[in-house]
């Protein structure tokens, strides 16, 4: 079979047009699988076939089952990405060290094993990580130990233990942080912005956007008992914006796609860029609290 890469989007005029295109599913048929064969619960979506595909692995937020991310994972697969997520460390006091190791293991499996009936393979040079909430913190821990990683995306990332802020300074991959504007669990100023500033101060390539009116669980889909506990519910608009922004960023970083620049730089309706605080502002700020995290 010939090499198959991510489907190129059509030419797009401005951010509004790009949001409309990349928030909708791509043209590729998709296959769905279970990670249980490798000893970890979880899911994987992939295009029906294709060699040398880019791959991303997603870390879920505190208490959240991976079924709440099917929409995003399937969406990425329709645009040509292998997209997987382990369903581990779901308890009230998860180990972020173990969760970050699970993310790395799943990514290694995607790279090292032919998927499907042997008709799907991943290019080790085109891999990325995505994480939501504490899963964002775990993704940062994993990214800090992975030299060949090409992209990192976080959604309302949380400070964790071991520290995601400290680990961010060791992340070499280009990074997109999407903060939630109405986030009582991991406020941007205490979490996303401090994480991003640590990466920037170490010379990292980092972009931060705030999703307007988004809550911490606005990135999830469906119903779950934790929504009532945390008083935070799914938001269609937040998920739509996120699908487009994440797809564009991954296309740019993992495939070199230039047509998506309207969503990777400059003004995007509903997702303004954030000016990060300087070192003096960081020193005077309060330390962020820890959200639903475990120890080493």
N, C-alpha and C positions, 0 to 999 in steps of 0.2 A: 504494500500500500504506500502511496506517496505521502509525503509529509503534509500534515493538516495543521493549520494554525487557527488562532482566534479569528472569527468572522469579522471582517472590517465593517464598521458602521458606515452608513451613507454620509455624504458631505452634509454638514450641519451649519446653519447660519445663527450663530450666537448661542448663549447659554440656555435661553428658553427653548429653542428648537432642540438642542442637545438633551435637555432634561426630558423632553417628550419622547425622543428616540430611545435613549438608554435606560429609561425607567420601565420600558416595555420589554417583554421577552425577545431574545434574538431568534434567528431563523433555524437553529439547529435542533434536531430531535435529541432527546435526553434519555439516559439510562440511570437507574437508581439501584444502589446496593447497600449492604450491611457490612459494617466493619468487624462483626463478631468473628469472622474467620481468622482475624489476626489477634484475637484474644481481648479486644477492647470493644465495648458497646459503642455504637455510633453509626453514622450514615455517610454515604458518598454519592454525589451526583457527578455525571460526566456526559459529554457529548456521546452519541451512539457509537462513534468510531473516530479515530484520529491518532496519529503518532506525533511525538514531541510536543505535546500540549503543555501549557502552563498549568500550575496547580496551586491551590490555596487551601489552608486548613483554618477552621474557625473555632474559637474558644467561647463557650456560652457564658452568660452572666450568672451571678449568684442565684442558686436554686432553680435555674431555668433548664427545662429539657430541650434537647436539640430539635425536637419537632417544631419549636417556635421559630426556627431559622430555616425551615425547608424552603420558604419562598425565596429568600436571598440566595441560598445555595443552588436551587434549581435555576434561578435567573442567571447566575454566573455560568452555569453549564450550557444554557441556551446560546451564550455568546462565546463558547469555546473553552471554558475553564473546567478542569477537574476540581471539584469543591467538596471537601469532606469536613466532618466535625465529630470528635469523640464525645460520648455522653457519659463522662466520668466526673468524679469529684462534685457530686450533686448535693451532698449533705450540707448542714448548716455551718460547719466549720471545715471547709475544704483545705487541702494542702495545695498551695499554689506552686510549690516546687514540683510536686508530682503531676499536677495538671499541665505545667509547661513541658514536662518530659513527655506526657501523652501527646501533646500537640506536635512535638518534634518527631515522635515515633510514627504518628499517622502520616506526616509529611514524608518521612523516609520510606514508608511503605508505598505511598503513591508514586514516588520516584523509582523505587526498586522493583516493583511488581507490575507485570502487564495486567491491566484491568479488563473487565468484560470477558470476552472469549479470546483474549490475546490481541484484540484489535484496538486497544487504547493504551497509549504510553505517555509518560510525562518527561519533559526536558528538565533535568536537574538544575540547569542554569536559569530557569524561569519559575521560581517558587516564591510564595508569599504567605503571610499569616494575617488573620483577621481576629479581633477579639472584642467582646462586648462586656462592659463593666469589669468585674474581677477577671473575666476571661481576657479582657484587654490587657490587664496587668500581667496575666500569665503569658500572653502572646509576646509582650515586651521582654519578659524574662527569657523566653525561648529565643527570641530574635537576637538578644545580646550574646548568645552562645553560638550563633549560626552565621558564619562568615559569608557563605554564598547566597544568603537570602537576598532577594531582589526588591521586595516590597513589604511594608507593614501598614495595616489599617486598624485603627481602634474606634469603637463606638462608645461614647460616654465612658472612657477608661477610668478605672479605680486604682488608687494606690493600694498595694498589697504587701504581704510579708512573705519572702524577702522583698525589698523595696523596688517597685517598678520605676520610681524616680531615679534611684541610683543606677538601675540597669539601663535606663534610657540613654545614659551617657555613653554606653558601649554599643549601641545599635548603629550599625553602619548602613542599613537599608533605608532608602527614601521612605518617608512615613507620612501618612495622612491621619490626623486625629479629628474625629467628628464629635464635638461636645454637644450635650443637650442643654438648651437654654433654660429649661425649667426642671432642674435635676436636684432633688432634695437628698439623694443618696450619694452622688459623687459630683458635687458642684464643680463646674469647669475651673474656677479660680483656684480651687484646692487640689484638683486632680489633673485634668487634661492639660491645663496651662503649665502647671509645674513640671509635669512629665515632659511636655514638649520643650519647655525652656531648658531643662537639663540636657536634652538631646541637642538643641541648638547651640548651647554654650560649649558643647564638646565638638562642634563643627559638623553636626548632622544636618541632613536635608529634611526639613520638617515643615508641614503645612497644617494649620489648625483652622477649622471652620466651626461655627456654632449653628446647629439646626434650630431655627426659630420655633418657639412654642413646643419643642420636644421635651418629653419627660424621660426618665431613665429607662423605662420599659417600653417606650414608644417605638423602639426598633424591633420589638418582638411581634409575632403574629399569634392569633388564636387566644384561647382562654386558659388560665392557669390560676390555681388557688393563691399563688404568691402575689398576683395583681391586687387582690383584696387586702392581703396583709400589708403590702407596701403602698397601697392607695395610688397605683400607677398602672395605666392601661395602654394597650397597643394603639398606635396612631397611623392611620393610612397615609397621611401626608408625609410623616416622618419616614416611613418605609419607602415611599416612592422616591423621595429625595435621596435617601441613602442608597437605594439600588443604582440610581444613575451616577452618583458621585463615586461610589466604590468601583463600579464597572469601568468608569472612565479612568480612574487612577490606576487600576490594575492593567488596563489595556496599555496605558502610557508606559508604565514601568516594566511590565513583563513582556510586552510585544513591540514596544517602540512606536505605537500608534500615535500619530500627530493630529488626527482629526478631532480628538477629544479635548483639545486645549481649552475650549470654552468652559469646560467644567473643572479643569485642573489648575487654572490660573485666573485671576481676576474675579469680577463680581458674578455671583450666582444667586438668583432670587431665592430667598428663604434660607440661605446658607452663607452668610458673610464671613470673610476672612477675619481672623483674630490677631491683633497685635499683642505679642507676648510681652510679659513684664520684663524689665531689666533686672540685673543682679541685685541692685539696691532694693527694688520692690519685693523681690523674692526673700531677701533676708529679713525684711520687716513683716512679712506675712505670717499667718498662723500655719502650723503644721496640719496637713490634712489628716482626718481620721481614717481608720481602717474599716473597710466595709466587708463583712462576711468572709473573712479570710482565715487561713490556718497558718501554722508554722512551717518550719522546714521539713 
